[in-house]
Amino acid sequence: MLNNVKYVDIVKWIATLIQLIGYGMTGLNLIPYNIYFFFIGIFLWFAVGFMWKDKAIMIVHVGAFISLLIGYLNA
């Protein structure tokens, strides 16, 4: 089965899981640890966009990173 799974698919699902953990941590008010998970998830999703050569995915995650970083630094 793993022979049919592409590397990008593995990164995509790890990124998704990490983002979901970040959302859960936000719901549980586990700050700032939730932000750390979001940063990792954003980076991995950006990598997925890069592997797919999908500029829309890359741009939205650069925007998310900048927004999250500014919010984190101003908190």
C-alpha positions as CSV (number, residue, x, y, z in Angstrom):
1,M,0.0,0.0,0.0
2,L,2.8,2.5,0.9
3,N,4.2,2.0,-2.6
4,N,1.2,3.8,-4.0
5,V,1.3,6.6,-1.5
6,K,3.3,9.6,-2.7
7,Y,5.6,11.5,-0.3
8,V,3.5,14.7,-0.8
9,D,0.4,12.7,0.4
10,I,2.2,11.8,3.6
11,V,3.2,15.4,4.2
12,K,-0.3,16.6,3.5
13,W,-1.9,14.3,6.0
14,I,0.7,15.0,8.7
15,A,0.1,18.8,8.1
16,T,-3.6,18.3,8.4
17,L,-3.3,16.3,11.6
18,I,-1.0,19.0,13.1
19,Q,-3.4,21.7,12.1
20,L,-6.3,19.9,13.7
21,I,-4.3,19.5,16.9
22,G,-3.7,23.2,16.8
23,Y,-7.4,23.8,16.5
24,G,-8.1,21.5,19.4
25,M,-5.5,23.2,21.5
26,T,-7.1,26.5,20.7
27,G,-10.5,25.2,21.9
28,L,-8.8,24.0,25.1
29,N,-7.2,27.4,25.5
30,L,-3.7,25.9,25.4
31,I,-1.9,29.1,24.4
32,P,0.8,29.5,23.1
33,Y,1.3,25.8,22.3
34,N,-1.5,25.9,19.8
35,I,0.4,28.6,17.9
36,Y,3.4,26.4,17.6
37,F,1.3,23.6,16.0
38,F,-0.2,26.1,13.6
39,F,3.3,27.3,12.6
40,I,4.4,23.7,11.9
41,G,1.2,23.0,10.0
42,I,1.5,26.2,7.9
43,F,5.1,25.3,7.0
44,L,4.1,21.8,6.0
45,W,1.1,23.0,3.9
46,F,3.4,25.5,2.3
47,A,5.7,22.6,1.4
48,V,2.8,20.7,-0.1
49,G,2.0,23.7,-2.2
50,F,5.6,23.9,-3.3
51,M,5.7,20.2,-4.2
52,W,2.4,20.6,-6.2
53,K,3.7,23.9,-7.7
54,D,0.4,25.4,-6.5
55,K,0.9,29.1,-5.9
56,A,-2.5,29.6,-4.3
57,I,-1.7,27.1,-1.5
58,M,1.7,28.7,-1.0
59,I,0.3,32.3,-0.9
60,V,-2.5,31.5,1.5
61,H,-0.1,29.9,3.9
62,V,2.4,32.7,3.6
63,G,-0.5,35.0,4.5
64,A,-1.5,32.8,7.4
65,F,2.1,32.7,8.7
66,I,2.4,36.5,8.5
67,S,-1.0,37.0,10.2
68,L,-0.2,34.5,12.9
69,L,3.3,35.9,13.5
70,I,2.1,39.5,13.8
71,G,-0.7,38.4,16.2
72,Y,1.8,36.3,18.3
73,L,4.3,39.1,18.5
74,N,1.6,41.6,19.5
75,A,0.1,39.4,22.2
